[in-house]
Amino acid sequence: MKFQVIIIGGGLAGLTAGLSLQKKGVSCAIISSGENALHFSSGSFSGDCPEEVVPLFAEAGVVLKGNPAKDSWRFTPSGSMQKVRLAFEDVTLYEEDKIKASKVLIANPEGFIDFPTAFIADGLSQQGVSCKVKSFSLPCLKTLRESPSEMRSVGIAKKLDCRINEVAGAIHKLLDGEDLVVLPQVFGLTSPEPVRALRDAVPAEISFIGTMPPSVPGIRVQMQLKKAFEKAGGTFLMGDTAVSAEISDGTVRFIRTRNLDSHILTADNYILASGTFFSKGLSSTMQKIYEPLFGLDVDCPTERTQWYSEDVFAPQPYMAAGVVTDADLHPLKDGQPVTNLFAAGSILAGEKNAGMALTSTFKVVKKIAL
């Protein structure tokens, strides 16, 4: 099969590149193994973000709040405030690094252990805010509580998204003069409407805070972007993995995937947006860190003892590993650029954040769509 562009990776960088290129009339295929970093997203983007992402996502039904070039603050599951630039509409953004509330209710579905209420309460207390932690229960959650593996964010969202009025009623009974309600991000799996409806129905400000993965808003946004990409004419190869590639004379000739077996995929250009270790964009042995598909040059410490810091709270050097590129984001192989291959997102060496991923993605899009 032949496309103008083949993108390896269906996460934030891959979907943003594919959607943007399809809207520019460039035919794309995205190879996605399935789960990606969006499924673990907290719902916000840090680092300088390109302005183009806001209208592009809006066309896909993804509302982004904030300013791409100015910091806002969000409340985190650790009970602290974090600088961010953009966020999904679920997330409450603040102009200052403190909660503007006098009394806070932390409300959690009964039996849900993936929401760190103690950390949140401690963080609020350190800000001088009075808070209480209470749980609520609905009959529909009883079957989930019988199995810890089912009492997860996605399972809860499937039950509660169609019962927002019941949820609002349960929260209303817990309120005792609080002006802020903190809830886990377990609403809005397939649409942001349940999030909006709950905010309208509860007589207090609501701040949704991330839980242990999987991320409900992250999954929703991934599905929204995928749907928009396919609607624009793109081909999304879901549950497939690029397993081999041929490079000769400094260009990629074709790639093969697990599902397509002996069939090859060819394109004028290729984008490597495969992420790092979590999504297997990078791999390692006891001796080295390497890029497994194309065998590209990787920037990382040569000695294993330099991959990590003994201080578990310090930045870990291996997390900055990534492929080496030239100024046009062509990855290098044996010191030479692969001229029809581009790299975008966290596969790049250096700091990893959503702003960097999006900035590199739009740079690649502009190079290809010239």
Secondary structure in CASP SS format (residue, H / E / C, confidence):
PFRMAT SS
TARGET T0000
AUTHOR 0000-0000-0000
METHOD secondary structure of the structure
MODEL  1
M C 1.00
K E 1.00
F E 1.00
Q E 1.00
V E 1.00
I E 1.00
I E 1.00
I E 1.00
G C 1.00
G C 1.00
G C 1.00
L H 1.00
A H 1.00
G H 1.00
L H 1.00
T H 1.00
A H 1.00
G H 1.00
L H 1.00
S H 1.00
L H 1.00
Q H 1.00
K H 1.00
K C 1.00
G C 1.00
V C 1.00
S C 1.00
C E 1.00
A E 1.00
I E 1.00
I E 1.00
S E 1.00
S C 1.00
G C 1.00
E C 1.00
N C 1.00
A H 1.00
L H 1.00
H H 1.00
F H 1.00
S C 1.00
S C 1.00
G C 1.00
S E 1.00
F E 1.00
S C 1.00
G C 1.00
D C 1.00
C C 1.00
P C 1.00
E C 1.00
E C 1.00
V H 1.00
V H 1.00
P H 1.00
L H 1.00
F H 1.00
A H 1.00
E H 1.00
A C 1.00
G C 1.00
V C 1.00
V C 1.00
L E 1.00
K E 1.00
G E 1.00
N E 1.00
P C 1.00
A C 1.00
K E 1.00
D C 1.00
S E 1.00
W E 1.00
R E 1.00
F E 1.00
T C 1.00
P C 1.00
S C 1.00
G C 1.00
S C 1.00
M E 1.00
Q E 1.00
K E 1.00
V E 1.00
R C 1.00
L E 1.00
A E 1.00
F E 1.00
E C 1.00
D C 1.00
V C 1.00
T C 1.00
L C 1.00
Y E 1.00
E C 1.00
E C 1.00
D C 1.00
K C 1.00
I C 1.00
K C 1.00
A C 1.00
S C 1.00
K E 1.00
V E 1.00
L E 1.00
I E 1.00
A E 1.00
N E 1.00
P E 1.00
E C 1.00
G C 1.00
F C 1.00
I C 1.00
D C 1.00
F C 1.00
P C 1.00
T H 1.00
A H 1.00
F H 1.00
I H 1.00
A H 1.00
D H 1.00
G H 1.00
L H 1.00
S H 1.00
Q H 1.00
Q C 1.00
G C 1.00
V C 1.00
S E 1.00
C E 1.00
K E 1.00
V E 1.00
K E 1.00
S E 1.00
F E 1.00
S C 1.00
L C 1.00
P H 1.00
C H 1.00
L H 1.00
K H 1.00
T H 1.00
L H 1.00
R H 1.00
E C 1.00
S C 1.00
P C 1.00
S C 1.00
E C 1.00
M C 1.00
R C 1.00
S H 1.00
V H 1.00
G H 1.00
I H 1.00
A H 1.00
K H 1.00
K H 1.00
L H 1.00
D C 1.00
C C 1.00
R C 1.00
I H 1.00
N H 1.00
E H 1.00
V H 1.00
A H 1.00
G H 1.00
A H 1.00
I H 1.00
H H 1.00
K H 1.00
L H 1.00
L C 1.00
D C 1.00
G C 1.00
E C 1.00
D C 1.00
L E 1.00
V E 1.00
V E 1.00
L E 1.00
P E 1.00
Q C 1.00
V C 1.00
F C 1.00
G C 1.00
L C 1.00
T C 1.00
S C 1.00
P C 1.00
E H 1.00
P H 1.00
V H 1.00
R H 1.00
A H 1.00
L H 1.00
R H 1.00
D H 1.00
A H 1.00
V C 1.00
P C 1.00
A C 1.00
E E 1.00
I E 1.00
S E 1.00
F E 1.00
I E 1.00
G C 1.00
T C 1.00
M C 1.00
P C 1.00
P C 1.00
S C 1.00
V H 1.00
P H 1.00
G H 1.00
I H 1.00
R H 1.00
V H 1.00
Q H 1.00
M H 1.00
Q H 1.00
L H 1.00
K H 1.00
K H 1.00
A H 1.00
F H 1.00
E H 1.00
K H 1.00
A C 1.00
G C 1.00
G C 1.00
T E 1.00
F E 1.00
L E 1.00
M E 1.00
G C 1.00
D C 1.00
T C 1.00
A E 1.00
V E 1.00
S E 1.00
A E 1.00
E E 1.00
I E 1.00
S E 1.00
D C 1.00
G C 1.00
T E 1.00
V E 1.00
R E 1.00
F E 1.00
I E 1.00
R E 1.00
T E 1.00
R C 1.00
N C 1.00
L C 1.00
D C 1.00
S C 1.00
H C 1.00
I E 1.00
L E 1.00
T E 1.00
A E 1.00
D E 1.00
N E 1.00
Y E 1.00
I E 1.00
L E 1.00
A C 1.00
S C 1.00
G C 1.00
T C 1.00
F C 1.00
F C 1.00
S C 1.00
K C 1.00
G C 1.00
L C 1.00
S E 1.00
S E 1.00
T C 1.00
M C 1.00
Q C 1.00
K C 1.00
I E 1.00
Y E 1.00
E C 1.00
P C 1.00
L C 1.00
F C 1.00
G C 1.00
L C 1.00
D C 1.00
V E 1.00
D E 1.00
C C 1.00
P C 1.00
T C 1.00
E C 1.00
R H 1.00
T H 1.00
Q H 1.00
W C 1.00
Y C 1.00
S C 1.00
E C 1.00
D C 1.00
V C 1.00
F C 1.00
A C 1.00
P C 1.00
Q C 1.00
P H 1.00
Y H 1.00
M H 1.00
A H 1.00
A C 1.00
G E 1.00
V E 1.00
V C 1.00
T E 1.00
D C 1.00
A C 1.00
D C 1.00
L C 1.00
H C 1.00
P E 1.00
L E 1.00
K E 1.00
D C 1.00
G C 1.00
Q E 1.00
P E 1.00
V C 1.00
T C 1.00
N C 1.00
L E 1.00
F E 1.00
A E 1.00
A C 1.00
G H 1.00
S H 1.00
I H 1.00
L E 1.00
A C 1.00
G C 1.00
E C 1.00
K C 1.00
N C 1.00
A H 1.00
G H 1.00
M H 1.00
A H 1.00
L H 1.00
T H 1.00
S H 1.00
T H 1.00
F H 1.00
K H 1.00
V H 1.00
V H 1.00
K H 1.00
K H 1.00
I H 1.00
A C 1.00
L C 1.00
END
